[in-house]
């Protein structure tokens, strides 16, 4: 099992930028696929972006060209840079890590509003 702690959420105006950080404890971090889900009020949790142990990435269509996922294995950290944020990006964002068993962070709120 791995412990995940997210940070970086907050309130931002439309068109703004936020970078979410997910710090992981436990080994072996470099072998884990990681990613981010979002869950808006009243909706199901949806996959936003993922990055494999070999740094292959996936993005939901709604965020392609605006969000970038990356990882720093030396720091046991995965990032989600979110540019040109839209009100519909408002959600709680959850980090996950997979190594046989999926582990979840506690979530961080992102609110995009003027």
N, C-alpha and C positions, 0 to 999 in steps of 0.2 A: 504494500500500500504506500501511496505517496501523499504528502500533505501539500495542498495548493493554496496560495494566498494571492488574491487579486487586488489590484489598486489602480488608480488613475481615472476612475469614473468621475462624473460631475455634471454640472449644467453648462451647456455651451449653446451659442446662437447658431442658427442655420448657416451652413457654409464654414463653420469652425472646425477645429482639429482637436482630437484627444488621442492620447496613447495609453492603452491599457497594458498593465504588466502583470504577469503571473509568475510568482516565485515558487519553485518546487523544492521540496526536501526529499531525501531518500534517493537511492541509487537503483538502477543505472539510468540517469536522466537522459543520456544521449541516445538510448535505445527506444525511448518512448515516443509514440506519436502523440502530438499535442494539438489542441485546437480551442476554438471559442464557439459557444452557442449564445443565442440571445432569446429572451422570453419577454414579450410585451404583455401588458395586462390583458387577461382573458384569452390569450393565445398559447399555442403549444411552443415548447422550446424548439428552436430551429438552429441548424448548423450554419455558422457564419463563415468560418475559415478553419483550415487545418494545415498542419505541417508534419511531414513524416520524419523519421529518424535520418533519412537521406535528403531531407529538405525539399521534397516534393510538396507542392502546395495545392490547395483547393480553395475556391471562393464561391460563395453563393452568388447567383446572377445579380442580385440586388446590390451587392457591394463591390463587384468587379470594377477595377479602375479607381476605386476610392479608398479601399482598405488594403493594408499590407500586413501579413503575418510574418514573423521572423523569430529566430531562437538564438540564444547564446548558451551553448552547452557548458562553457566554463563557469557561467553564473547561474546555471540551472534555472534559466528564465526564458519565457516566451512572451512576445510582445504582439499587440495588435494596434497598428497605427491607423487611425480613422480620420480621413480627410473629407472635406466637403460634406459634412454631416447634414442629414436631413431630419425633419421632425419624425418621420417614420422609422428612424434608427433608434428612437427612444425605447429602452428596454433595460432589463437586468442582463448583464453579460456574465457568462459562466465559463471559466477555464476548465478544461479536462485534460487528463493524461491517460494513455492506454499502454499497459504492459500486461496483457492477459486480462487483468481486471481494470475497469474504468474507475478513475478517481475524479472527484469534482471539487472545485473551489466553492466558496460561500456566495460568490456573485458580487458584482459591483454595478451600481445604477448609473446609467447614461441617460441624460435628459437633454433633448435638443429642442430649444424653444426660444422665441424672441421675447 
